[in-house]
């Protein structure tokens, strides 16, 4: 008689036990064990982190253990049990580790491979090949594509969080009810009294200070004190919550009616506008994506408006970025004239023009920069990963921490946030049909290369823009992620040919291209195959960077930059001015969000800016999916590089009046989870 000692480590929650019957079967290179019933009495008190020892007795040795099968038979109810990992020690003392990190539910069997990463071509036996095939077939039935709205990236086929596969649902302690979270935020911020005055306008700008009675935030207070100043307006294009809109202007758009005569007073080098363009000192923010989009009409009592402005920005001799011209309409010459607002205009005209730019910026941020280009894109990567990569695949092991809760948070958003009559409709001018229209438009310009951080910076011509901390920090994080990915790829793939022969990785990128991103234009550049290790490194760097750093950069500063409502109005209740000299402070206050919408807006950006309990930051991988020492060393090196980046950013921030922290690695969660 031979004895194999099995250690089972449990789960996520304080009580992770089950009243059901759990069976275990070991499969070795020589033969299988009989099915062993685990001690039910022990399971009933199985707490988080408990290690349960089990002896499996066999008449003959099994050989090296290659598979562990767990089966659960329901007893009265279907209890869920979370298994972290299983280790098996053979009679000769050899140890085999089997990472699980899965829920054991229903009456389905879970078959585990050992912790060594293996490519599909590494599996030589029919047993392992068949196990791999069955695993992916099962996952493809669970993770089905669905087009939630025409023209959108594909998403998971599930109408609610409860319908999701159990392994991608939120943990029990994490609340994802947006209505509850927003109401809680409104109460925490002391805004309940404002919501009852939903349709009422604020009396004056200072009236908005009522909102700041509870939460003290140095950045938002600085914004409140300086929001009217042109330097603060320009600074936000570099280091605010939407730092991706500014581009170098080489030629003025035909629809932009700005002239040399208009802006000469704002140019401090003694050059003409054309000369400044040639010198590379003129930048532009173009919100043309909002042209023709229907404004939120979900509230019959409140008319709301959108504009599609141009904003011309100037890098002056002091290296400040300042607005020098704003145009709110895009009429053709035959359709009328376009008014260009200038810093030299009267105070109210210029203030309102900047408010319109910032309102447009807020709405583009919410739907394009944030929702589409981080949340939805990361969900595509996550679904394709689950559908096409076996759990033993090294890329699955690499990516699994970076898709944590992404499908769940997006499902909750579709269920409560951006659905018809959802929370987005309560406050934003792009609510209602605008959500669909804007994302459909944005999909036409979404390309693979625009997700590659260095390419995105280069394409906007902002490589040399001074004081652009989003770019500087983003490049450091991108390079650290790329270096780590490169190390792992080199460990797991010995040549370009190995990449080419990896059927699962080819299926992964094809699923992203032809399924998840099928509504992108034909020239979207998402690869449908990978022919080299270099291409694989770039693709995986895009996946990880998008889910971690890019999302952090455009999400966690929302309260900082959007909470002072006049600085980033979520909606406008009066049409944009067509002429100068016709608005006063009364018109401006009637344009800005009313008290109710302000409370929903502030509650929303506060809730979205909070880190989660037990947040896992970039490079923190407590679950041991890899067992290879070289990969663990690569992860250790990765964390050291990230710590170095954190120190560089911390040192720089000591000399800044407004620290830029959003891309500090110790503040970048691993995944899109809020």
C-alpha positions as CSV (number, residue, x, y, z in Angstrom):
1,X,0.0,0.0,0.0
2,X,1.3,3.5,-1.0
3,X,0.2,6.8,0.6
4,X,0.0,10.2,-1.2
5,X,-0.5,13.1,1.2
6,X,-2.7,15.8,-0.2
7,X,-3.0,19.3,1.3
8,X,-6.0,21.5,0.3
9,X,-5.8,25.2,1.0
10,X,-9.1,27.1,1.0
11,X,-10.6,30.3,0.2
12,X,-11.5,33.9,0.0
13,X,-14.1,34.4,2.8
14,X,-14.0,34.0,6.5
15,X,-16.2,30.8,6.2
16,X,-15.3,28.9,3.0
17,X,-16.7,25.5,4.0
18,X,-19.4,23.4,2.5
19,X,-22.0,20.9,3.7
20,X,-21.8,19.1,0.3
21,X,-19.8,16.0,-0.5
22,X,-16.4,16.7,-2.0
23,X,-14.4,14.0,-3.8
24,X,-10.8,14.0,-5.0
25,X,-9.1,11.9,-7.7
26,X,-5.4,11.8,-8.5
27,X,-4.1,11.0,-12.0
28,X,-0.5,10.1,-12.5
29,X,1.6,9.2,-15.4
30,X,1.0,5.5,-14.7
31,X,-2.6,5.3,-13.4
32,X,-5.4,7.0,-11.5
33,X,-6.4,6.7,-7.8
34,X,-9.8,5.7,-6.7
35,X,-12.2,8.6,-6.0
36,X,-11.6,9.7,-2.3
37,X,-14.4,11.3,-0.3
38,X,-12.9,14.1,1.8
39,X,-13.8,14.4,5.5
40,X,-17.2,16.1,5.5
41,X,-16.9,17.1,9.2
42,X,-13.7,18.9,8.5
43,X,-15.2,20.8,5.5
44,X,-18.1,22.1,7.5
45,X,-15.6,24.2,9.5
46,X,-13.2,25.1,6.7
47,X,-12.1,28.7,7.4
48,X,-10.2,31.0,5.1
49,X,-6.6,29.9,4.7
50,X,-7.0,26.5,6.4
51,X,-4.8,23.7,5.1
52,X,-6.6,20.4,5.1
53,X,-4.4,17.2,5.0
54,X,-5.8,14.1,3.3
55,X,-4.2,10.7,2.8
56,X,-4.9,8.9,-0.4
57,X,-4.0,5.2,-0.3
58,X,-3.3,3.2,-3.4
59,X,-2.1,-0.3,-4.1
60,X,0.4,0.7,-6.7
61,X,2.3,3.9,-7.3
62,X,0.6,6.4,-9.6
63,X,3.8,7.9,-11.1
64,X,4.2,11.7,-11.3
65,X,0.9,13.4,-10.5
66,X,-0.3,15.3,-13.6
67,X,-4.0,15.9,-12.8
68,X,-6.1,16.5,-9.7
69,X,-9.9,16.3,-10.1
70,X,-12.3,17.7,-7.6
71,X,-16.0,16.9,-7.6
72,X,-18.8,18.2,-5.4
73,X,-22.1,16.5,-4.9
74,X,-24.9,18.6,-3.5
75,X,-26.3,17.8,-0.1
76,X,-29.7,19.5,0.3
77,X,-28.3,22.9,-1.0
78,X,-25.6,23.9,-3.5
79,X,-22.9,25.4,-1.2
80,X,-20.0,27.2,-2.9
81,X,-16.5,26.3,-1.8
82,X,-13.3,28.3,-2.8
83,X,-10.1,26.3,-3.3
84,X,-6.9,28.2,-3.5
85,X,-4.4,25.4,-4.2
86,X,-3.7,21.7,-3.7
87,X,-0.3,20.1,-3.1
88,X,0.4,16.4,-3.4
89,X,3.4,14.7,-1.8
90,X,4.3,11.2,-3.2
91,X,5.5,8.3,-1.2
92,X,9.0,9.1,-2.4
93,X,8.8,12.6,-1.1
94,X,8.3,14.4,-4.4
95,X,5.9,17.4,-4.2
96,X,3.5,18.5,-6.9
97,X,1.6,21.8,-6.7
98,X,-1.7,22.5,-8.3
99,X,-2.9,26.1,-8.3
100,X,-6.7,26.4,-8.3
101,X,-8.0,29.8,-7.2
102,X,-11.5,28.8,-8.2
103,X,-14.9,28.3,-6.8
104,X,-16.1,24.7,-6.6
105,X,-19.9,24.8,-7.2
106,X,-22.8,22.9,-8.6
107,X,-22.0,19.3,-9.5
108,X,-19.4,19.9,-12.1
109,X,-15.9,18.5,-11.9
110,X,-12.8,20.8,-11.7
111,X,-9.7,19.3,-13.2
112,X,-6.4,20.9,-12.3
113,X,-3.0,20.8,-13.9
114,X,0.2,21.3,-11.9
115,X,1.7,24.8,-11.6
116,X,4.3,24.5,-14.4
117,X,3.3,26.8,-17.3
118,X,2.9,24.8,-20.5
119,X,2.2,25.9,-24.1
120,X,-0.3,23.8,-26.1
121,X,2.6,22.3,-28.1
122,X,4.2,21.1,-24.9
123,X,1.4,18.7,-24.2
124,X,2.6,15.3,-25.6
125,X,0.0,12.9,-24.2
126,X,-3.5,12.4,-25.4
127,X,-4.7,12.7,-21.7
128,X,-3.3,16.2,-21.3
129,X,-4.4,17.3,-24.8
130,X,-7.9,16.2,-24.1
131,X,-8.0,17.8,-20.7
132,X,-6.9,21.1,-22.3
133,X,-9.5,20.8,-25.1
134,X,-12.4,20.1,-22.7
135,X,-11.4,23.0,-20.4
136,X,-11.5,25.5,-23.2
137,X,-14.8,24.1,-24.6
138,X,-16.3,24.5,-21.2
139,X,-15.0,28.1,-20.8
140,X,-16.3,29.0,-24.3
141,X,-19.8,28.0,-23.2
142,X,-19.5,30.1,-20.1
143,X,-17.9,33.2,-21.6
144,X,-20.0,34.0,-24.6
145,X,-19.8,37.2,-26.6
146,X,-22.7,39.6,-26.8
147,X,-23.2,42.9,-28.5
148,X,-24.8,45.0,-25.8
149,X,-25.3,48.0,-28.1
150,X,-24.8,48.2,-31.9
151,X,-21.3,49.3,-32.8
152,X,-19.9,48.7,-29.2
153,X,-17.0,46.4,-28.3
154,X,-18.4,43.0,-27.6
155,X,-19.1,42.2,-23.9
156,X,-20.0,39.2,-21.8
157,X,-23.4,37.5,-22.4
158,X,-24.9,38.1,-19.0
159,X,-27.7,40.5,-18.0
160,X,-26.7,40.7,-14.4
161,X,-23.8,40.0,-12.0
162,X,-25.6,36.9,-10.7
163,X,-25.5,35.4,-14.2
164,X,-21.8,35.7,-14.6
165,X,-19.5,32.7,-14.2
166,X,-18.8,32.3,-10.5
167,X,-15.0,32.8,-10.9
168,X,-15.4,36.4,-12.2
169,X,-18.1,37.6,-9.8
170,X,-17.3,40.0,-7.1
171,X,-16.3,38.7,-3.7
172,X,-19.2,38.9,-1.2
173,X,-17.7,41.7,0.8
174,X,-17.4,44.0,-2.3
175,X,-20.5,46.1,-2.9
176,X,-21.2,46.9,-6.5
177,X,-24.6,48.4,-6.4
178,X,-24.1,51.7,-8.0
179,X,-27.3,53.1,-6.6
180,X,-26.4,52.2,-3.1
181,X,-22.8,53.5,-3.5
182,X,-24.0,56.8,-5.0
183,X,-26.6,57.4,-2.3
184,X,-24.0,56.5,0.3
185,X,-21.6,59.0,-1.3
186,X,-24.2,61.7,-1.4
187,X,-24.9,61.2,2.3
188,X,-21.2,61.1,3.2
189,X,-20.7,64.4,1.3
190,X,-23.7,66.0,3.0
191,X,-25.5,66.5,-0.2
192,X,-28.9,64.9,0.6
193,X,-30.4,68.3,1.3
194,X,-29.4,69.4,-2.3
195,X,-31.0,66.5,-4.0
196,X,-34.4,67.5,-2.7
197,X,-34.0,70.8,-4.6
198,X,-33.2,68.9,-7.8
199,X,-34.3,71.5,-10.4
200,X,-33.1,74.5,-8.5
201,X,-30.1,76.5,-9.8
202,X,-27.3,77.7,-7.6
203,X,-27.4,81.4,-6.7
204,X,-23.7,82.2,-7.6
205,X,-20.4,80.5,-8.0
206,X,-19.5,80.7,-4.3
207,X,-22.7,78.7,-3.6
208,X,-20.9,75.6,-4.9
209,X,-18.7,75.7,-1.8
210,X,-21.6,74.1,0.1
211,X,-20.5,70.8,-1.5
212,X,-17.0,71.0,0.2
213,X,-18.3,70.9,3.8
214,X,-17.4,67.2,4.5
215,X,-14.5,65.9,2.3
216,X,-11.2,67.8,2.5
217,X,-9.0,67.2,-0.6
218,X,-6.0,69.4,-1.2
219,X,-6.1,69.1,-5.0
220,X,-9.9,69.8,-5.3
221,X,-9.5,72.8,-2.9
222,X,-6.6,74.1,-5.1
223,X,-8.9,73.7,-8.2
224,X,-11.7,75.5,-6.4
225,X,-9.3,78.4,-5.6
226,X,-7.7,78.7,-9.1
227,X,-10.2,77.2,-11.6
228,X,-10.9,80.6,-13.3
229,X,-7.2,81.2,-14.1
230,X,-6.0,80.4,-17.5
231,X,-2.9,78.6,-16.3
232,X,-5.1,76.1,-14.3
233,X,-7.4,75.6,-17.3
234,X,-4.4,74.7,-19.5
235,X,-2.6,72.6,-16.9
236,X,-5.5,70.2,-16.8
237,X,-4.9,69.2,-20.4
238,X,-1.6,67.9,-19.3
239,X,-2.1,66.4,-15.8
240,X,-5.8,66.5,-15.1
241,X,-8.2,63.5,-15.3
242,X,-8.4,63.6,-19.2
243,X,-4.8,64.2,-20.2
244,X,-5.2,62.6,-23.7
245,X,-7.0,65.4,-25.6
246,X,-4.1,67.8,-26.2
247,X,-2.3,67.5,-29.6
248,X,0.3,69.6,-31.4
249,X,-1.4,71.8,-34.0
250,X,0.4,71.9,-37.3
251,X,-2.4,73.2,-39.4
252,X,-5.5,75.0,-38.2
253,X,-8.8,73.1,-39.0
254,X,-10.8,74.7,-41.8
255,X,-13.8,75.0,-39.5
256,X,-11.8,76.9,-36.9
257,X,-12.2,80.7,-37.6
258,X,-9.3,81.9,-35.5
259,X,-7.0,84.4,-37.1
260,X,-3.7,86.0,-36.4
261,X,-5.4,89.3,-35.5
262,X,-7.5,87.6,-32.8
263,X,-4.6,86.0,-30.9
264,X,-1.6,88.3,-31.4
265,X,-2.1,89.7,-28.0
266,X,-1.7,86.3,-26.4
267,X,1.6,85.4,-28.2
268,X,4.5,86.5,-26.1
269,X,7.5,85.7,-28.4
270,X,6.8,88.4,-31.0
271,X,5.9,85.8,-33.6
272,X,2.9,85.5,-35.8
273,X,0.4,82.6,-35.3
274,X,1.8,80.9,-38.4
275,X,5.3,81.2,-37.1
276,X,4.3,79.9,-33.7
277,X,2.6,76.9,-35.5
278,X,5.9,76.2,-37.3
279,X,7.9,76.5,-34.1
280,X,5.6,73.9,-32.5
281,X,4.2,76.1,-29.8
282,X,0.5,75.8,-30.7
283,X,-1.6,72.9,-29.4
284,X,-5.3,72.1,-29.8
285,X,-8.1,70.1,-28.1
286,X,-10.8,69.1,-30.5
287,X,-14.1,67.8,-29.3
288,X,-15.5,67.1,-32.8
289,X,-16.7,63.7,-31.6
290,X,-19.7,65.5,-29.9
291,X,-20.8,67.2,-33.2
292,X,-24.4,66.2,-33.9
293,X,-24.8,64.1,-30.7
294,X,-28.2,64.5,-29.2
295,X,-28.1,66.0,-25.7
296,X,-29.7,64.2,-22.8
297,X,-33.5,64.4,-23.1
298,X,-34.4,62.0,-20.4
299,X,-35.8,64.7,-18.1
300,X,-38.7,66.6,-19.7
301,X,-38.4,69.3,-17.1
302,X,-34.8,70.2,-17.9
303,X,-33.5,71.0,-21.4
304,X,-29.8,70.1,-21.7
305,X,-27.2,71.0,-24.3
306,X,-24.0,69.8,-25.9
307,X,-21.3,71.6,-28.0
308,X,-18.3,70.4,-30.0
309,X,-15.7,73.0,-29.3
310,X,-12.2,73.7,-30.5
311,X,-9.8,75.0,-28.0
312,X,-6.5,76.5,-29.1
313,X,-3.6,76.3,-26.6
314,X,-0.3,78.1,-26.5
315,X,3.0,77.1,-24.9
316,X,4.3,80.5,-23.9
317,X,7.9,81.5,-23.2
318,X,7.3,80.5,-19.5
319,X,6.4,77.0,-20.6
320,X,2.8,77.5,-19.5
321,X,0.0,76.0,-21.5
322,X,-2.7,78.7,-21.9
323,X,-5.9,78.9,-23.8
324,X,-5.9,81.6,-26.5
325,X,-9.0,80.9,-28.6
326,X,-12.2,78.9,-28.1
327,X,-14.9,78.2,-30.7
328,X,-18.1,76.5,-29.6
329,X,-19.8,75.9,-33.0
330,X,-18.8,74.3,-36.3
331,X,-20.9,76.1,-38.9
332,X,-19.6,76.0,-42.5
333,X,-19.1,79.4,-44.1
334,X,-22.4,79.0,-46.0
335,X,-24.2,78.3,-42.8
336,X,-23.1,81.4,-40.9
337,X,-20.1,82.7,-38.9
338,X,-18.4,81.0,-36.0
339,X,-17.7,83.1,-33.0
340,X,-14.2,82.7,-31.5
341,X,-14.0,83.6,-27.8
342,X,-10.7,85.1,-26.6
343,X,-9.0,85.9,-23.3
344,X,-9.4,89.6,-24.1
345,X,-13.2,89.2,-24.2
346,X,-15.3,90.3,-21.2
347,X,-15.1,88.2,-18.1
348,X,-18.4,86.4,-18.4
349,X,-17.9,85.5,-22.1
350,X,-14.5,84.0,-21.5
351,X,-15.6,82.2,-18.3
352,X,-18.5,80.6,-20.0
353,X,-16.5,79.6,-23.1
354,X,-14.0,77.8,-20.9
355,X,-16.9,76.1,-19.0
356,X,-18.2,74.8,-22.2
357,X,-14.8,73.3,-23.1
358,X,-14.6,71.7,-19.7
359,X,-18.1,70.3,-19.9
360,X,-17.3,68.8,-23.3
361,X,-14.1,67.4,-21.9
362,X,-15.8,65.8,-19.0
363,X,-18.3,64.0,-21.2
364,X,-15.7,62.8,-23.6
365,X,-13.6,61.6,-20.7
366,X,-16.5,59.7,-19.2
367,X,-17.5,57.8,-22.3
368,X,-14.4,57.6,-24.5
369,X,-11.2,58.0,-22.4
370,X,-12.6,56.1,-19.4
371,X,-15.4,53.8,-20.4
372,X,-14.5,52.8,-23.9
373,X,-10.7,52.9,-23.9
374,X,-10.1,51.2,-20.5
375,X,-13.3,49.4,-19.2
376,X,-14.7,48.1,-22.4
377,X,-11.3,47.4,-24.0
378,X,-10.1,45.5,-20.9
379,X,-13.3,43.4,-20.9
380,X,-12.6,42.3,-24.5
381,X,-9.1,41.2,-23.5
382,X,-10.5,39.4,-20.4
383,X,-13.2,37.5,-22.2
384,X,-10.9,36.4,-25.0
385,X,-8.3,35.2,-22.4
386,X,-10.9,33.0,-20.7
387,X,-12.2,31.7,-24.0
388,X,-8.9,30.8,-25.6
389,X,-6.1,30.3,-23.0
390,X,-6.0,27.2,-20.8
391,X,-5.2,27.8,-17.1
392,X,-1.9,26.1,-17.6
393,X,-0.9,28.6,-20.4
394,X,1.8,31.0,-19.3
395,X,-0.1,34.0,-20.7
396,X,-3.2,33.1,-18.8
397,X,-1.1,33.0,-15.6
398,X,0.4,36.3,-16.5
399,X,-2.8,38.1,-17.3
400,X,-5.2,36.7,-14.7
401,X,-4.3,39.3,-12.0
402,X,-5.0,42.0,-14.5
403,X,-8.6,41.0,-15.4
404,X,-9.7,40.7,-11.8
405,X,-13.3,41.9,-11.4
406,X,-13.2,43.7,-14.8
407,X,-16.1,41.7,-16.3
408,X,-18.1,42.1,-13.0
409,X,-17.7,45.9,-12.8
410,X,-18.6,46.3,-16.4
411,X,-21.7,44.1,-16.0
412,X,-22.7,46.1,-13.0
413,X,-22.2,49.3,-15.1
414,X,-24.5,48.0,-17.9
415,X,-27.0,47.0,-15.3
416,X,-27.2,50.2,-13.3
417,X,-25.0,53.0,-14.6
418,X,-25.1,53.4,-18.4
419,X,-28.4,51.5,-19.1
420,X,-31.7,53.3,-20.0
421,X,-32.7,55.4,-17.0
422,X,-29.4,54.5,-15.3
423,X,-27.4,56.8,-13.1
424,X,-25.5,58.3,-16.0
425,X,-28.8,59.7,-17.3
426,X,-29.4,61.6,-14.0
427,X,-26.6,64.1,-14.4
428,X,-24.7,64.1,-17.7
429,X,-25.5,65.9,-20.9
430,X,-24.4,62.8,-22.9
431,X,-27.0,60.6,-21.1
432,X,-29.8,59.0,-22.9
433,X,-29.1,58.3,-26.6
434,X,-25.8,60.3,-26.3
435,X,-24.1,57.4,-24.6
436,X,-24.6,55.1,-27.6
437,X,-23.9,57.9,-30.2
438,X,-20.6,58.9,-28.7
439,X,-19.2,55.4,-28.2
440,X,-20.3,54.4,-31.7
441,X,-18.3,57.4,-33.1
442,X,-15.3,56.7,-30.9
443,X,-15.2,53.1,-32.1
444,X,-14.4,54.4,-35.6
445,X,-11.1,55.8,-34.4
446,X,-10.2,53.2,-31.9
447,X,-7.0,51.5,-33.0
448,X,-4.5,49.0,-31.5
449,X,-1.6,51.4,-31.9
450,X,-3.6,54.1,-30.0
451,X,-3.5,51.8,-27.0
452,X,0.3,51.5,-27.2
453,X,1.4,54.4,-24.8
454,X,4.5,55.5,-26.7
455,X,2.7,55.4,-30.0
456,X,-0.2,57.4,-28.6
457,X,2.1,60.1,-27.2
458,X,4.0,60.3,-30.6
459,X,0.8,60.5,-32.7
460,X,-0.3,63.6,-30.7
461,X,3.0,65.3,-31.1
462,X,3.5,65.9,-27.4
463,X,6.8,64.2,-26.8
464,X,8.5,67.5,-25.8
465,X,5.7,69.2,-24.0
466,X,7.0,70.6,-20.7
467,X,5.6,69.6,-17.3
468,X,3.6,66.7,-18.8
469,X,3.8,64.3,-15.9
470,X,1.1,61.9,-17.3
471,X,3.5,61.3,-20.2
472,X,6.7,61.1,-18.1
473,X,5.3,58.8,-15.5
474,X,3.3,56.7,-18.1
475,X,6.5,56.1,-20.1
476,X,8.3,54.8,-17.0
477,X,5.5,52.5,-16.0
478,X,5.1,51.3,-19.6
479,X,8.8,50.4,-19.8
480,X,8.6,48.6,-16.5
481,X,5.6,46.6,-17.6
482,X,7.2,45.9,-21.0
483,X,10.4,44.7,-19.4
484,X,8.6,42.3,-17.1
485,X,6.4,40.9,-19.9
486,X,9.6,40.5,-22.0
487,X,11.3,38.6,-19.3
488,X,8.3,36.2,-19.0
489,X,7.9,35.8,-22.7
490,X,11.6,34.9,-23.1
491,X,11.3,32.3,-20.3
492,X,8.3,30.7,-21.9
493,X,9.0,31.1,-25.6
494,X,12.5,30.2,-26.9
495,X,11.9,31.6,-30.4
496,X,9.6,33.4,-32.7
497,X,8.6,30.1,-34.2
498,X,7.4,29.0,-30.8
499,X,5.0,32.0,-30.8
500,X,3.8,31.1,-34.3
501,X,3.1,27.5,-33.3
502,X,1.1,28.4,-30.2
503,X,-2.4,27.8,-31.3
504,X,-4.0,29.2,-28.1
505,X,-2.2,32.6,-28.3
506,X,-3.1,32.9,-32.0
507,X,-6.7,32.1,-31.1
508,X,-6.5,34.7,-28.3
509,X,-5.5,37.6,-30.6
510,X,-7.9,36.4,-33.3
511,X,-10.8,36.4,-30.8
512,X,-9.9,40.0,-29.8
513,X,-9.7,41.1,-33.4
514,X,-12.6,39.3,-35.1
515,X,-15.0,39.0,-32.2
516,X,-14.3,41.5,-29.3
517,X,-13.3,44.4,-31.6
518,X,-15.3,43.4,-34.7
519,X,-17.0,46.8,-34.7
520,X,-13.7,48.7,-35.1
521,X,-12.9,49.9,-38.6
522,X,-10.9,47.6,-40.9
523,X,-7.8,49.6,-40.4
524,X,-8.0,49.3,-36.6
525,X,-4.6,47.4,-36.5
526,X,-5.6,44.9,-33.9
527,X,-3.5,41.9,-34.9
528,X,-5.1,38.7,-36.1
529,X,-1.9,36.8,-35.6
530,X,1.5,37.2,-33.9
531,X,4.7,36.1,-35.6
532,X,7.4,37.1,-33.1
533,X,8.1,37.4,-29.4
534,X,8.4,41.1,-29.9
535,X,4.9,41.4,-31.1
536,X,3.6,39.2,-28.3
537,X,5.4,41.4,-25.7
538,X,3.8,44.5,-27.1
539,X,0.3,43.0,-27.2
540,X,0.6,41.8,-23.6
541,X,2.0,45.1,-22.5
542,X,-1.0,46.8,-24.0
543,X,-3.4,44.5,-22.1
544,X,-1.7,45.0,-18.8
545,X,-1.0,48.7,-19.1
546,X,-4.6,49.5,-20.3
547,X,-6.1,47.6,-17.3
548,X,-3.7,49.0,-14.7
549,X,-1.9,52.3,-15.5
550,X,-4.1,53.8,-18.1
551,X,-7.2,53.2,-16.1
552,X,-5.6,54.6,-12.9
553,X,-4.5,57.7,-14.8
554,X,-8.0,58.5,-15.9
555,X,-10.1,57.2,-13.0
556,X,-8.7,58.0,-9.6
557,X,-8.4,61.7,-10.2
558,X,-12.0,62.2,-10.9
559,X,-12.9,63.7,-7.5
560,X,-9.8,65.9,-7.6
561,X,-10.5,67.5,-10.9
562,X,-14.3,67.1,-11.4
563,X,-15.7,67.8,-7.9
564,X,-15.6,71.6,-8.3
565,X,-18.6,71.7,-10.6
566,X,-17.9,75.0,-12.4
567,X,-14.5,73.6,-13.4
568,X,-16.0,70.5,-15.0
569,X,-19.8,70.8,-15.5
570,X,-21.4,67.5,-16.1
571,X,-24.2,69.1,-18.2
572,X,-25.2,72.6,-19.5
573,X,-28.8,73.8,-19.2
574,X,-28.5,76.7,-21.6
575,X,-27.4,76.7,-25.2
576,X,-23.8,77.8,-26.0
577,X,-23.6,81.5,-26.7
578,X,-23.5,82.3,-30.4
579,X,-22.3,85.9,-29.9
580,X,-20.3,87.9,-27.5
581,X,-21.6,90.3,-24.9
582,X,-24.9,88.6,-24.4
583,X,-24.3,86.6,-21.2
584,X,-24.1,87.6,-17.6
585,X,-23.6,85.7,-14.3
586,X,-27.4,84.9,-14.1
587,X,-27.1,83.2,-17.5
588,X,-24.0,81.3,-16.4
589,X,-25.7,80.0,-13.2
590,X,-28.7,78.9,-15.3
591,X,-26.3,77.1,-17.6
592,X,-24.5,75.2,-14.9
593,X,-25.9,71.9,-13.4
594,X,-28.7,72.5,-10.9
595,X,-28.4,71.4,-7.3
596,X,-29.7,67.9,-7.8
597,X,-27.5,67.1,-10.8
598,X,-24.5,68.6,-9.0
599,X,-25.2,66.2,-6.0
600,X,-25.4,63.1,-8.3
601,X,-22.3,64.3,-10.2
602,X,-20.2,64.8,-7.0
603,X,-21.4,61.6,-5.4
604,X,-20.5,59.7,-8.6
605,X,-17.0,61.1,-9.0
606,X,-16.3,60.6,-5.3
607,X,-17.4,56.9,-5.4
608,X,-15.4,56.2,-8.5
609,X,-12.2,57.7,-7.1
610,X,-12.0,55.4,-4.1
611,X,-9.7,52.5,-3.9
612,X,-11.3,49.2,-3.0
613,X,-10.7,47.4,0.3
614,X,-7.8,44.9,0.0
615,X,-6.8,46.6,-3.3
616,X,-3.9,44.8,-5.1
617,X,-1.6,47.3,-6.7
618,X,0.6,46.8,-9.8
619,X,3.1,44.0,-9.3
620,X,1.3,42.5,-6.3
621,X,0.6,38.9,-7.1
622,X,-0.4,37.0,-3.9
623,X,-1.9,34.1,-5.8
624,X,0.9,31.8,-7.0
625,X,-0.2,30.9,-10.5
626,X,3.5,30.4,-11.6
627,X,5.7,27.9,-9.9
628,X,8.8,28.5,-12.1
629,X,11.6,30.2,-10.2
630,X,12.8,32.3,-13.2
631,X,9.3,33.8,-13.5
632,X,9.1,34.5,-9.8
633,X,12.5,36.2,-10.0
634,X,11.2,38.3,-13.0
635,X,8.2,39.4,-10.8
636,X,10.6,40.3,-8.0
637,X,12.6,42.4,-10.5
638,X,9.4,44.0,-11.7
639,X,8.5,45.1,-8.2
640,X,11.9,46.6,-7.7
641,X,11.6,48.6,-10.9
642,X,8.2,49.8,-9.9
643,X,9.5,50.8,-6.5
644,X,12.2,52.8,-8.2
645,X,9.6,54.6,-10.4
646,X,7.5,55.3,-7.2
647,X,10.6,56.9,-5.6
648,X,11.3,59.1,-8.6
649,X,7.7,60.3,-8.7
650,X,7.7,61.0,-5.0
651,X,10.9,63.0,-5.2
652,X,9.6,65.1,-8.0
653,X,6.3,65.7,-6.4
654,X,8.0,67.2,-3.3
655,X,8.7,70.3,-5.5
656,X,5.3,70.6,-7.1
657,X,2.4,72.7,-5.8
658,X,0.0,70.1,-7.2
659,X,1.6,66.6,-6.9
660,X,0.9,64.2,-9.8
661,X,0.3,60.8,-8.2
662,X,-2.1,58.9,-10.5
663,X,0.7,56.9,-12.2
664,X,2.8,56.2,-9.1
665,X,2.9,52.4,-9.1
666,X,1.9,52.2,-5.5
667,X,-1.4,53.8,-6.5
668,X,-2.1,51.8,-9.7
669,X,-4.4,48.8,-9.1
670,X,-3.7,45.7,-11.1
671,X,-7.0,45.7,-12.9
672,X,-10.1,47.7,-13.9
673,X,-12.3,46.9,-10.8
674,X,-14.1,50.2,-10.1
